[in-house]
Amino acid sequence: MHSLSLAGLGKYQEAIDIQKQLEKIYLVDKMSAAIIREYASDRAAQNYGYSVIWREICGYHEESEQQINFILNDLLPKMPMENVHNSMIILYGTLWVLKEKGMARKAEAAFKTFVYDRYYEFFGSNSSTFFFSIYEPVKFLLRLSGDIQEESFKNIEEYKDIKDWVMSEEAGLTGKIQTIPLCAMGRDTHSIVAEICLLLAVDQSQDKNDKKKLLEKGYKQALISQSYTKGKPAFKYAESHSERVLENILLKMV
């Protein structure tokens, strides 16, 4: 918790230093179950997820990559599969780092394996969890980004469903209580919705009217994202995403 407090003040190097002390003593096989019994989630394991973002901010990209590999190969497979809230916090920052490094498809696969599919396996569509409102936008953005990065053949029906969703009233309605912790984890819902709008708008098959509507909604969502992240030391990584998406939307609106 000390490292999270430091990161909340924008003291990322100090947060990393504390995290490295944790990494010297934490043993997932011996400690995780006891931590979960006490706190309902493995708070120590969650710190590994946060630290991916901290290392990216500080420019420690090789360390970040090593941490991601540990999370995907050694940490998440040993977490209780039904504890999707715990897995989401551990994984969330990793998704956006992978996407930005051209590995959106890998991020999508990890999200489905450890969070999305497990939620529907253990709970079903009539249940909910704290970050459930982010599941669809995360899945949609990673799918669109993966298709672009790999120049894949797009599924026309799937893209129509994504467009129908992102233009609906529910898209981007995530409350403050979810948005603020997501900012600290690397990215808020509003910037995700804004980027979905952007990627659909630049698709060449989009007609001019739909493109205009998508860019207008994306612009509004990007501004909301900025209202949460701009100038906030605790949300530096999320702010960088928000700024980039807003700049690209403005370029397309000219």
Secondary structure, DSSP 8 states (H G I E B T S, - for coil): -HHHHHHHTT-HHHHHHHHHHHHHH--HHHHHHHHHHHHSS-HHHHHHHHHHHHHHHTT-HHHHHHHHHHIIIIIGGGS-TT-HHHHHHHHHHHHHHHHHTT-HHHHHHHHIIIIIHHHHHHT-TT---TTGGGHHHHHHHHHHHHHHHHT----HHHHHHHHHHHTSTTTT---HHHHHHHHHHT--HHHHHHHHHHHHHTSTTS-HHHHHHHHHHHHHHHHHHHHHHTT-GGGHHHHHHHHHHHHHHHHHH-
